[in-house]
Amino acid sequence: MKKLIQDLEEKRLALQADLDSKKTQAERNRLGQFATPTNLATEILEYARTLLQEKEKVNFLDPAIGTGAFYSALRRVFPDRRIAEALGFEVDRHYEEPANQLWAKTSLRIKLADFTKEEPSPRFNLIICNPPYVRHHHLHNGNKLRLQSQTYQACGVKFSGLAGLYCHFLGLSHAWMTDGGIAGWLIPSEFMDVNYGRAVKHYLLEKVTLLHIHRFDPSDVQFSDALVSSAIVWFRKSIPPRDHFVEFSLGGTLLAPRETREVPVSALIHESKWTRFPVSDVRTKAATPVLSDFFKIKRGLATGDNDFFILNAEEIKERKLPTEVFRPILPSPRYLPTNEVAADSKGLPQLDRQLFLLDTHLTEEEIKRRFPSLYSYLQEGKSKKVNERYLCNHREIWYSQENRPPAPIVCTYLGRGDTKSGRPFRFILNRSNATVANVYLAMYPTDVLQNAMRADPGLLHRIWEVLNEITPGELLGEGRVYGGGLHKLEPKELANVDATAIAKLIPEFEAVGSSKQLGLFVESKLPANNAFNTDAPKRRAG
């Protein structure tokens, strides 16, 4: 029997490869068709076996079965006598017909149908699925509204319009499960961090008993043809018990993870970033100083076309462009070898690669009259349709930029955990008058920090040193991660990083208190004449 099951799996793998080769990558992306590797499917079913009663009969459902990777694993892990029923849905005839032929002599029934349109039958105690990873913008409006309505009817939670198709598969499956049934979902881990994932997390915390979330190492992409960080989510269809704990694991394998931690549901309810676990401890945010207490954090400016708006000194000189309409801007992180940028007597960064940003509020008529060379350069940009690009086209003056004064500290926006330093993000002390593009986050001191800096001129340098001592785990816990190990920090995510070490450097902070301790979520307004005021009116260049 074991040899027969293994032979069928080998035939299935060959069939999968053949069917995939007859579709373009774009076609498979549109339907979210990414096959589950054999070893992973086997491990998932082995874990499922530990969650079921020892001799419990299995009624198995896979809402997106493909060629049957999970059913094949079910046959390898469970004896035939325990499999009472096996049903799969497949929306694409390209996979459904060959899969039905492959499993024709088994108990599996594959139905050619769209699972999201089927009438539910709550008789399945084991649902295992790798649902289609189709992003929300591939769901047409009418279909999106239908999915939202049906998912709400199935599980009692209204999912966001930004939720991908996999979220609706998970919610809709609720109506197919028996009470006490087990579900294991292989899905992108992004739901743990992003806004649309709130409804998914609400479902997992209040409608079912969340048992375990295993997140694969982000650099270990599970699907060779899909750059996505994956997680396996396990839950039981039952109301969660009081004082329930959820197991979080990371890295290694599902059965032998590298790290594990049990987290109380009471903490998860208030935690927006579930990818903090299992690396980070549970924290009481209301009592913890965070970076937003000391810095107002903004994304660097988006120029609309870096090649056109950012020039070096030689290009400006060669084109005889007026220097007064340019301001210095730091190069991208890969061209910035140092974490401390010094300045010359004019405030220009002392770097081998000096760059300048074109930014003026002068009208084209004024420019034509005063700076003919600049006017010619703008016409050159128009001939390349730079002025028609989205950002440029939505500005009052297409070549003027956002207001981003020089920030004394900037943080890189994207990073990888496998760098030589082991640090995915860099904090850079900027002593120059250079602004930054949107590959950085600009950090402007709040009133509390500015007052302390006036009393202690060396404070900013010590804070910069503390920032660079923040562990990668703390930063990664607030940010988000993508397949291949690429990490990203948004302004609000960086603002939420624990800043207890910074608070200890500022004696006045204890007296003022954290804005979150006081229940104040309004950002402090910087004085209009302050060098760090990002809300002040822009000066007119020239």
C-alpha positions, -999 to 999 in steps of 0.1 A, spaced: 0 0 0 28 24 9 45 18 -24 12 25 -43 7 58 -24 43 68 -31 39 59 -68 8 81 -70 27 110 -54 55 107 -80 29 107 -108 12 137 -92 45 156 -91 52 149 -127 16 159 -136 19 191 -116 52 201 -134 36 193 -168 5 213 -161 24 243 -147 46 244 -178 16 248 -200 6 280 -183 24 313 -182 36 328 -150 11 357 -155 -18 332 -159 -9 314 -127 -4 346 -108 -39 358 -118 -55 328 -103 -30 325 -74 -19 290 -84 12 280 -64 16 243 -57 26 231 -22 59 212 -20 56 175 -10 77 177 21 57 207 34 24 191 27 35 159 45 46 179 76 13 198 77 -7 166 77 16 150 103 9 181 125 -28 179 119 -28 143 131 -15 155 165 -46 178 168 -72 152 162 -84 125 185 -63 93 181 -90 72 164 -112 100 151 -125 95 116 -114 122 92 -138 141 69 -113 160 48 -118 192 28 -94 211 6 -112 242 -9 -84 247 -35 -71 213 -42 -51 217 -74 -36 183 -82 -41 171 -46 -8 177 -27 -26 177 6 -48 147 -2 -17 128 -12 -1 137 21 -33 127 39 -30 92 24 6 90 35 -1 101 71 -35 86 79 -45 49 73 -73 44 48 -96 32 76 -96 66 92 -105 86 61 -143 87 60 -146 113 32 -123 135 11 -136 164 -10 -117 190 -30 -127 220 -51 -108 232 -81 -119 262 -102 -96 255 -132 -104 227 -155 -68 226 -166 -59 211 -132 -93 195 -123 -96 170 -152 -61 155 -149 -63 154 -111 -96 135 -112 -81 110 -135 -50 106 -112 -72 99 -81 -100 81 -99 -95 48 -79 -94 65 -45 -121 80 -22 -113 116 -32 -140 135 -50 -128 166 -69 -155 190 -79 -150 215 -107 -164 246 -90 -156 280 -74 -155 272 -37 -166 308 -29 -199 302 -47 -208 267 -32 -235 261 -7 -217 251 26 -222 218 43 -208 218 79 -196 182 80 -158 184 77 -135 181 108 -103 186 89 -98 215 65 -63 219 50 -57 244 23 -32 265 4 -57 290 -9 -52 311 -41 -30 341 -34 -49 366 -54 -46 402 -43 -76 424 -39 -70 445 -70 -75 414 -92 -110 410 -77 -135 429 -97 -158 452 -78 -189 431 -80 -170 400 -70 -153 418 -41 -187 429 -27 -201 394 -31 -172 379 -13 -175 404 16 -212 396 20 -208 358 18 -178 358 42 -198 378 67 -227 353 65 -203 324 69 -182 336 99 -198 368 112 -168 391 103 -168 417 76 -134 416 58 -118 447 43 -121 455 7 -83 453 6 -83 417 17 -69 391 -8 -89 361 -19 -71 338 5 -87 357 34 -122 351 21 -114 314 16 -105 312 52 -136 330 64 -160 311 41 -146 277 53 -161 284 88 -195 273 75 -181 240 63 -165 229 96 -180 207 123 -179 220 158 -145 212 172 -131 207 137 -95 215 129 -82 238 101 -47 244 89 -41 272 64 -9 278 45 -12 316 37 10 347 33 21 360 67 14 396 57 -21 394 73 -3 395 107 9 431 102 -12 449 76 -44 469 82 -66 445 62 -55 417 84 -73 431 114 -106 414 104 -87 381 99 -72 384 134 -106 393 148 -120 361 134 -90 341 147 -93 355 182 -131 356 187 -148 332 164 -125 302 167 -98 290 191 -64 300 175 -40 272 183 -7 279 166 9 301 140 42 290 125 60 315 104 88 304 81 120 322 80 113 351 56 145 343 36 132 307 31 105 312 5 83 282 4 72 286 -32 99 289 -58 76 308 -81 60 332 -56 80 357 -36 59 357 -5 66 350 32 44 322 44 27 311 76 7 281 87 -23 290 108 -40 264 130 -73 268 147 -103 248 161 -139 257 155 -148 265 191 -151 295 213 -117 302 228 -114 294 265 -107 321 291 -70 328 296 -61 311 263 -25 311 250 -15 308 214 17 292 203 39 312 179 69 296 162 95 308 137 120 293 114 131 257 111 101 235 103 66 232 116 75 202 136 109 214 147 108 253 148 138 274 156 120 296 182 87 293 200 67 314 224 32 312 240 13 345 238 -19 352 257 -49 361 236 -54 391 259 -21 405 246 -28 396 210 -60 416 210 -41 448 216 -10 439 194 -10 452 158 21 434 148 19 397 153 52 391 135 68 404 167 63 369 180 80 346 190 111 368 189 98 396 212 82 396 246 47 407 253 47 443 263 24 468 280 24 495 254 6 521 275 35 522 300 63 520 275 79 551 259 81 548 222 100 567 195 70 589 186 75 604 221 108 618 209 106 620 171 80 630 145 87 606 118 79 612 81 88 593 49 114 610 28 101 629 -3 90 612 -35 103 633 -64 83 618 -92 114 611 -113 148 608 -95 167 608 -127 153 642 -137 151 660 -104 183 648 -87 216 659 -103 252 659 -92 274 691 -90 291 684 -123 257 680 -142 245 713 -127 277 731 -137 277 715 -172 241 726 -178 248 760 -163 218 756 -140 213 781 -111 224 766 -78 198 786 -58 170 763 -71 188 732 -58 191 718 -23 214 690 -11 199 655 -8 215 623 6 223 595 -18 205 562 -15 217 540 14 238 517 -9 259 548 -18 262 561 17 291 542 33 289 560 67 263 563 94 274 598 104 272 625 77 295 655 84 290 689 68 312 716 54 309 753 62 280 756 38 261 727 53 267 704 24 273 668 32 309 658 31 305 628 8 322 617 -24 288 614 -40 271 648 -36 236 651 -50 212 680 -53 174 682 -57 157 706 -81 130 723 -61 116 758 -67 82 776 -65 91 800 -93 67 800 -121 78 789 -156 74 825 -168 97 837 -140 122 809 -147 122 817 -185 130 854 -177 156 848 -149 171 814 -157 169 805 -194 191 774 -189 167 760 -163 138 768 -185 154 747 -213 159 719 -188 123 719 -178 112 718 -214 135 688 -219 116 672 -190 83 680 -207 95 664 -239 101 632 -218 67 636 -202 81 639 -167 54 666 -160 27 640 -168 38 615 -143 14 609 -114 31 629 -87 42 657 -109 8 660 -125 -9 663 -91 13 692 -79 4 728 -82 38 733 -98 50 701 -114 87 706 -105 82 717 -69 88 691 -41 73 681 -8 84 700 23 111 679 39 136 699 59 169 683 68 163 657 96 191 653 122 186 615 121 173 594 93 165 557 91 167 534 61 132 523 49 140 489 35 166 463 45 176 426 47 184 407 78 213 388 62 236 418 57 272 417 69 263 437 100 232 416 107 212 448 110 184 453 84 180 490 92 205 519 97 201 550 118 222 578 102 232 610 121 228 638 95 248 669 105 243 684 70 215 704 54 206 675 31 171 663 28 162 627 19 142 608 -6 116 581 2 142 554 7 147 569 42 125 579 71 132 614 84 132 617 122 124 652 136 127 659 173 95 666 192 92 695 217 103 672 246 135 662 228 142 697 215 141 712 250 164 685 263 188 691 233 190 728 241 201 720 276 225 692 265 242 697 231 257 662 231 223 645 237 214 639 200 247 620 195 240 597 225 205 591 213 218 582 178 242 557 195 212 542 214 192 539 183 219 519 166 219 495 197 183 486 192 183 449 184 173 438 149 145 417 165 129 448 180 128 466 147 117 436 127 90 430 152 74 464 144 80 463 106 67 440 79 85 413 59 83 400 24 95 368 8 132 366 3 139 383 36 132 419 26 120 440 55 102 473 55 95 500 82 67 524 77 67 557 97 40 546 121 59 513 126 92 530 135 73 554 157 60 524 178 95 510 186 103 508 223 123 539 234 129 532 271 166 535 267 162 570 251 138 581 279 165 573 305 187 599 288 162 626 294 155 634 331 126 658 321 108 630 304 96 614 336 80 647 346 63 652 313 54 616 308 49 595 276 21 609 253 7 574 254 8 572 291 -13 604 292 -36 590 266 -27 617 241 -23 605 206 -20 640 190 15 647 176 31 678 191 31 708 168 66 722 162 70 760 164 66 777 130 102 791 131 117 757 141 143 742 117 126 708 121 91 720 113 78 699 84 45 718 84 59 753 79 54 771 46 80 764 20 104 792 12 105 804 -24 137 794 -41 154 821 -61 
